[in-house]
Amino acid sequence: MNSIRRYLQFVKPYRMQIIGTIFIGLIKFAIPLIIPMLIKYVIDDVIGNHALSEQVKIHRLTYVMASMVAVFVLLRPPIEYYRQYFAQWTASKILYDIRDTLYTHIHKLSFKYYANTRAGEIISRVINDVEQTKTFVISGLMNLWLDIATIVIAMVIMFTMSVQLSVISILLFPFYAFSVRYFFGNLRILTRERSQALAEVQSYLTERIQGMSIIKSFAIEEFEQKQFDKQNKNFLNKALRHTSWNAKSFAAVNTITDIAPLLVIGYSAYLVIQHHLTLGTMIAFFAYVDKLYDPLRRLVNSSTTLTQSFASMDRVFEFMDAKYDIIDEPDAIECKEVYGDVSFENVSFSYAEKENLVLKNISLAVKKGETIALVGMSGGGKSTLVSLIPRFYDVTKGCILMDGIDIRRFKVRTLRDKIGVVFQDNILFSESVKENILLGKPGASDEEVFNAAKAANAHEFILGLPEGYDTKVGERGVKLSGGQKQRVAIARVFLKNPPLLILDEATSALDLESEHLIQEAIEQLAKDRTTFVVAHRLSTITHADRIVLIEHGEIVEIGKHEELMALQGGYYRLFQVQQLEQKESEAD
């Protein structure tokens, strides 16, 4: 019930539209209720009225039928159109608002959340689960009231026609209510399990499609087929359990709704034989019984989608309740101007409370305009250290100061606005090259984009693409080479023009020509900026103002290239090994 209450907060802005739609719907549903009375009138007052001549009967029949045709041809179609249109419009607007809220929520979730949650799971909740809640808006908030109104109107008319038959027609209502409560309570749980299993299939499929090159290169199609079959079979089992329970509920409830009309037929026929009821009244009453039980059957028929709606609501709000690891303090300030001094003071960090520390008591003072290179073996904590600066994660102990202010005092978005980051594997979106560069400064002019691309040594290759800057790069930039993607990513940072720069292994895994072009662009980008460089190839950072060797989460050496080489410690050994490897590679 909590999910429903929370969902109604999204419904609240559209309550007048819903009320209007229900009002139009009442007219739409009320019109067919005329039919049984019409049948009674035609049978008892026209056909069965022996006091009237044949000509008068035909005249009355023609008049009443012409009136009904006018109602059903001229009045009902526009009412039906506007009811359907406003119902769908309102539901679509509510879903739009929910997805908009969820997308804002997605941006606030931390890297830690995405490290532990599959993308397909998130997509399933934002797309599939939100869409499933549409049934609640249309069936639960609109059609339900219309069905209740139809039941009330039908019962009022029925009691005016025959109290005895009316009582018989509702005798089975308690059994109906018990059946609905018994079967559909468990159905919500089974529906939720099925939805989760489907989300797991989607997550698995999303990952495998993104990694199709790995599957093909290792020729493991058969193995992957078996793995997918396990996921698919799990969903099948959950779906079949759900289907079985749903079928039982349909069988039980529909049996009850079918028995009631039989009781009415039997007893009303008996009354007609005893001359206590007219034939027209019997036929009309039976028609109203159908109008009475039709809404109940609709509720049963929509029960699956309604329970899916409730289960999907649970999943949507479960995702919406995911905690933010990185949040602004109540009195957080804007990060307006950055001079460029950065200081790590006794910083320790672990990814989770019970995990070992990845960084241990790091202290490092960096002055404006300095280039600091972080080196060491993989897993030592280099990338983790620089990820703390834009608050992708928060420190576990200690603090990081920017211009003497703890970065946790700044509003996160304004802090990150002052930092430019180039990763080893930069993500490009499937839009054009120009649109990807514009991410650095949305709304920038074409001239600014071109200048940024030139500074990143990307302008020439972009002009050589089929449509130049308007060329679509494909998902994750698949149509560009690694070096080209890196240069577009660097162009984004040039366009952003931040005072602080983080380069996380931006030149690793590239060919020598691409590395040279990118290194040249990076040197230009780093001028007059405080720059942190995480480097694997030590030959690319010998120019750095200071080099910091990190091992097992601790700073073990710090100094200029010449100083560390003269020290002949850990940095010296790493450099010598890489030089030897490079010579052997060149010899091959």
VENURLIN-V216481 format. One record per residue. PHI is phi in whole degrees, 0 to 359 (999 if undefined). PSI is psi in whole degrees, -180 to 180 (* if undefined). OMEGA is omega in whole degrees, 0 to 359 (NA if undefined). Layout:
PHI & PSI & OMEGA
PHI & PSI & OMEGA
This chain:
999 & -29 & 180
298 & -39 & 179
297 & -41 & 180
295 & -43 & 179
299 & -42 & 180
291 & -37 & 179
296 & -37 & 182
296 & -20 & 175
294 & -32 & 176
282 & -26 & 180
283 & -32 & 189
309 & -44 & 180
299 & -18 & 184
249 & 22 & 184
296 & -35 & 180
293 & -38 & 177
295 & -38 & 179
293 & -43 & 178
298 & -43 & 178
298 & -42 & 179
295 & -40 & 178
296 & -41 & 179
298 & -46 & 177
298 & -39 & 179
296 & -36 & 179
299 & -41 & 178
295 & -42 & 181
297 & -43 & 181
282 & -25 & 181
286 & -31 & 184
301 & -47 & 179
296 & -20 & 179
290 & -11 & 176
287 & -30 & 188
304 & -51 & 180
302 & -40 & 178
295 & -35 & 176
296 & -43 & 179
299 & -46 & 179
300 & -45 & 181
298 & -46 & 182
296 & -43 & 184
287 & -49 & 187
277 & -41 & 189
260 & -14 & 178
248 & -69 & 183
294 & -44 & 185
274 & -1 & 180
273 & 97 & 185
286 & -9 & 179
282 & -14 & 182
264 & 147 & 176
284 & 165 & 181
298 & -39 & 181
295 & -41 & 179
294 & -41 & 178
301 & -45 & 180
296 & -40 & 180
298 & -48 & 179
297 & -43 & 179
299 & -45 & 180
298 & -43 & 182
296 & -49 & 183
292 & -36 & 180
290 & -37 & 177
297 & -39 & 178
296 & -44 & 180
294 & -39 & 178
298 & -41 & 179
299 & -43 & 180
296 & -46 & 186
279 & -22 & 181
264 & -40 & 186
263 & -37 & 185
268 & -46 & 188
291 & -42 & 182
303 & -50 & 179
295 & -34 & 177
297 & -45 & 179
297 & -42 & 180
299 & -52 & 184
292 & -32 & 176
297 & -49 & 180
296 & -44 & 183
296 & -51 & 183
293 & -34 & 178
296 & -48 & 181
290 & -38 & 179
299 & -48 & 181
296 & -46 & 180
298 & -42 & 181
295 & -38 & 179
293 & -39 & 178
296 & -45 & 178
296 & -37 & 177
300 & -46 & 181
296 & -40 & 181
294 & -46 & 180
296 & -37 & 178
297 & -43 & 178
295 & -42 & 180
294 & -37 & 180
293 & -39 & 174
298 & -42 & 179
299 & -41 & 180
302 & -41 & 181
293 & -26 & 184
272 & -14 & 179
287 & 146 & 187
275 & 170 & 175
300 & -33 & 180
299 & -41 & 179
297 & -45 & 182
289 & -24 & 177
290 & -26 & 184
253 & -1 & 183
232 & 132 & 181
284 & 145 & 183
300 & -40 & 181
298 & -33 & 179
294 & -43 & 179
294 & -45 & 180
299 & -41 & 180
299 & -40 & 182
288 & -40 & 183
286 & -34 & 183
263 & -65 & 187
293 & -51 & 185
293 & -40 & 178
297 & -41 & 179
297 & -37 & 181
295 & -26 & 181
287 & -11 & 179
300 & -33 & 180
299 & -37 & 180
297 & -40 & 181
295 & -48 & 186
282 & -50 & 183
277 & -43 & 186
281 & -37 & 184
260 & -23 & 183
249 & -64 & 185
297 & -32 & 180
300 & -46 & 179
293 & -37 & 178
294 & -40 & 179
294 & -41 & 178
297 & -43 & 179
297 & -41 & 179
298 & -43 & 179
298 & -46 & 182
297 & -48 & 181
298 & -45 & 181
299 & -42 & 181
293 & -38 & 178
299 & -47 & 179
297 & -42 & 182
296 & -41 & 180
293 & -30 & 176
287 & -23 & 181
273 & -44 & 181
195 & 115 & 180
293 & -42 & 182
299 & -49 & 181
294 & -34 & 180
295 & -43 & 179
297 & -44 & 179
297 & -38 & 184
292 & -24 & 181
253 & 10 & 180
302 & -35 & 186
269 & 4 & 179
304 & -45 & 180
300 & -38 & 178
293 & -38 & 178
298 & -48 & 181
298 & -42 & 179
296 & -43 & 181
297 & -44 & 180
300 & -47 & 181
296 & -42 & 184
292 & -49 & 187
281 & -41 & 190
275 & -10 & 173
294 & -45 & 180
283 & -25 & 183
297 & -33 & 180
296 & -41 & 179
295 & -46 & 181
295 & -36 & 179
294 & -41 & 179
296 & -42 & 178
297 & -41 & 178
296 & -42 & 180
298 & -40 & 179
295 & -41 & 179
296 & -38 & 178
293 & -40 & 178
298 & -36 & 178
293 & -38 & 176
297 & -45 & 181
296 & -42 & 179
298 & -46 & 180
299 & -45 & 182
295 & -41 & 180
300 & -46 & 180
297 & -44 & 184
290 & -35 & 177
294 & -42 & 178
294 & -30 & 181
256 & 27 & 183
300 & -31 & 180
296 & -36 & 178
293 & -45 & 181
300 & -45 & 182
288 & -39 & 183
292 & -30 & 178
265 & 1 & 178
52 & 49 & 183
247 & 32 & 182
302 & -43 & 182
294 & -42 & 177
299 & -45 & 181
294 & -33 & 177
297 & -41 & 179
294 & -39 & 179
295 & -42 & 178
294 & -37 & 179
301 & -36 & 178
297 & -45 & 179
296 & -44 & 183
293 & -38 & 180
292 & -36 & 177
299 & -43 & 177
295 & -41 & 179
301 & -46 & 181
298 & -43 & 178
295 & -40 & 181
293 & -39 & 181
289 & -37 & 175
298 & -44 & 178
297 & -44 & 181
297 & -41 & 181
298 & -48 & 181
293 & -38 & 180
296 & -41 & 179
296 & -39 & 177
298 & -42 & 180
295 & -40 & 178
298 & -45 & 182
298 & -45 & 183
291 & -50 & 186
290 & -41 & 180
292 & -30 & 176
297 & -43 & 179
296 & -45 & 182
289 & -18 & 177
273 & -29 & 182
290 & -40 & 183
305 & -49 & 179
299 & -33 & 180
296 & -40 & 177
298 & -41 & 180
294 & -43 & 180
300 & -48 & 182
298 & -48 & 185
286 & -39 & 179
294 & -37 & 177
296 & -40 & 177
300 & -43 & 179
295 & -36 & 178
295 & -44 & 179
299 & -36 & 180
277 & 2 & 180
63 & 27 & 175
264 & -4 & 184
210 & 140 & 178
278 & 158 & 179
297 & -41 & 180
298 & -40 & 179
294 & -40 & 179
299 & -48 & 182
294 & -43 & 180
296 & -42 & 181
297 & -43 & 179
298 & -37 & 178
296 & -38 & 178
290 & -32 & 174
300 & -40 & 178
296 & -41 & 178
294 & -29 & 179
288 & -43 & 185
268 & -15 & 176
301 & -48 & 177
300 & -35 & 179
293 & -39 & 178
293 & -37 & 179
297 & -39 & 178
298 & -41 & 178
294 & -45 & 183
295 & -31 & 180
266 & 3 & 184
299 & -39 & 180
299 & -48 & 181
288 & -31 & 177
292 & -44 & 178
293 & -34 & 174
298 & -39 & 178
300 & -48 & 181
295 & -42 & 179
296 & -40 & 179
293 & -37 & 175
302 & -46 & 179
304 & -45 & 183
290 & -39 & 179
297 & -48 & 183
284 & -25 & 172
297 & -42 & 178
291 & -40 & 180
295 & -24 & 181
272 & 0 & 178
303 & 130 & 187
286 & 147 & 175
271 & 125 & 177
281 & -33 & 182
247 & 112 & 182
227 & 155 & 176
283 & 141 & 173
291 & 155 & 182
306 & -35 & 182
251 & 31 & 181
299 & 148 & 183
248 & 161 & 177
287 & 140 & 174
267 & 89 & 189
272 & -54 & 181
240 & 134 & 178
240 & 121 & 177
284 & -47 & 175
130 & 0 & 176
281 & 133 & 179
229 & 133 & 182
226 & 126 & 173
264 & 124 & 182
240 & 104 & 177
51 & 48 & 185
277 & 126 & 171
235 & 152 & 182
206 & 140 & 170
222 & 151 & 184
286 & -23 & 178
214 & 160 & 186
302 & -42 & 186
267 & 3 & 180
270 & 161 & 178
292 & 155 & 178
291 & 132 & 176
273 & -35 & 176
239 & 140 & 185
230 & 110 & 171
52 & 53 & 180
278 & 127 & 173
231 & 126 & 183
202 & 126 & 178
253 & 126 & 183
239 & 130 & 181
267 & 158 & 179
308 & 133 & 175
84 & -6 & 179
287 & 146 & 170
252 & 117 & 182
250 & 121 & 179
260 & 131 & 178
252 & 121 & 184
230 & 167 & 179
146 & 176 & 180
292 & 157 & 178
300 & 140 & 180
86 & 4 & 182
283 & -22 & 178
117 & 10 & 183
297 & -55 & 181
295 & -34 & 178
297 & -41 & 182
298 & -48 & 182
288 & -24 & 179
288 & -14 & 178
281 & -22 & 185
292 & -49 & 176
276 & 10 & 180
61 & 42 & 168
295 & -30 & 171
224 & 158 & 175
257 & 148 & 181
298 & 149 & 176
277 & -42 & 175
222 & 159 & 180
80 & -162 & 180
203 & 161 & 175
242 & 127 & 181
253 & 137 & 172
241 & 116 & 185
54 & 38 & 176
83 & 3 & 181
245 & 133 & 176
301 & 126 & 184
298 & -19 & 177
288 & -11 & 177
278 & -17 & 181
272 & 151 & 170
294 & 132 & 189
304 & -47 & 185
298 & -41 & 182
288 & -30 & 176
294 & -50 & 182
294 & -24 & 178
294 & -21 & 182
263 & 4 & 184
237 & 132 & 175
253 & 133 & 183
235 & 131 & 172
240 & 117 & 182
269 & 171 & 174
293 & -45 & 180
245 & 88 & 183
279 & 136 & 180
273 & 127 & 170
250 & 141 & 177
277 & 165 & 190
285 & 0 & 179
285 & -164 & 183
285 & 166 & 177
301 & -44 & 181
300 & -46 & 181
295 & -34 & 178
291 & -38 & 178
291 & -37 & 182
296 & -14 & 176
300 & -27 & 179
291 & -29 & 180
201 & 81 & 180
305 & 134 & 180
93 & 0 & 179
293 & 155 & 180
284 & 163 & 178
300 & -39 & 181
298 & -41 & 178
296 & -39 & 179
296 & -46 & 181
296 & -42 & 180
295 & -40 & 179
296 & -41 & 180
293 & -39 & 179
296 & -44 & 180
297 & -29 & 181
267 & 11 & 182
56 & 37 & 182
246 & -15 & 188
301 & -45 & 184
295 & -49 & 182
293 & -31 & 179
295 & -43 & 179
297 & -26 & 179
279 & -8 & 178
287 & 157 & 184
310 & -42 & 180
239 & 24 & 177
59 & -132 & 181
293 & -17 & 180
268 & 6 & 179
291 & 129 & 176
285 & 133 & 186
267 & -8 & 181
81 & 169 & 183
298 & 128 & 181
61 & 19 & 179
74 & 32 & 187
297 & -23 & 183
277 & -5 & 180
250 & 155 & 176
285 & 169 & 180
301 & -44 & 180
295 & -39 & 179
294 & -42 & 178
299 & -42 & 181
297 & -40 & 181
291 & -36 & 175
296 & -41 & 179
296 & -39 & 178
291 & -36 & 177
298 & -37 & 177
301 & -43 & 183
288 & -38 & 175
302 & -43 & 180
294 & -38 & 179
292 & -37 & 177
56 & 58 & 183
275 & 156 & 179
282 & -16 & 182
232 & 138 & 188
232 & 137 & 175
235 & 123 & 179
243 & 107 & 185
259 & 91 & 180
51 & 49 & 186
288 & -16 & 182
245 & 6 & 182
284 & 155 & 176
63 & 30 & 177
241 & 158 & 176
288 & 165 & 187
298 & -39 & 181
294 & -46 & 179
296 & -41 & 181
298 & -39 & 180
295 & -46 & 180
296 & -41 & 182
288 & -39 & 179
297 & -40 & 178
297 & -43 & 179
294 & -39 & 181
294 & -41 & 179
298 & -39 & 177
293 & -41 & 182
293 & -35 & 186
281 & -9 & 182
299 & 130 & 176
61 & 20 & 176
237 & 148 & 170
287 & 122 & 189
230 & 132 & 173
249 & 125 & 181
241 & 118 & 171
267 & 120 & 188
232 & 142 & 173
262 & -45 & 178
276 & 109 & 185
293 & -23 & 180
295 & -19 & 183
273 & -6 & 185
235 & 16 & 181
295 & -21 & 181
277 & -8 & 186
300 & 148 & 179
297 & -40 & 175
215 & 145 & 177
244 & 131 & 182
245 & 117 & 178
268 & 121 & 181
246 & 127 & 177
227 & 129 & 178
53 & 38 & 175
80 & 10 & 181
231 & 148 & 175
281 & 122 & 181
249 & -24 & 177
213 & 149 & 178
207 & 136 & 180
162 & -178 & 175
285 & 167 & 182
303 & -47 & 183
296 & -39 & 181
295 & -43 & 181
288 & -34 & 177
293 & -39 & 179
293 & -29 & 180
291 & -29 & 179
55 & 44 & 178
256 & -140 & 183
297 & -41 & 180
294 & -43 & 180
302 & -44 & 181
294 & -42 & 178
299 & -44 & 182
296 & -42 & 180
296 & -43 & 179
299 & -44 & 181
292 & -38 & 178
297 & -41 & 180
295 & -44 & 179
298 & -38 & 180
294 & -41 & 179
296 & -42 & 179
295 & -37 & 179
294 & -43 & 180
294 & -35 & 180
294 & -36 & 179
292 & * & NA
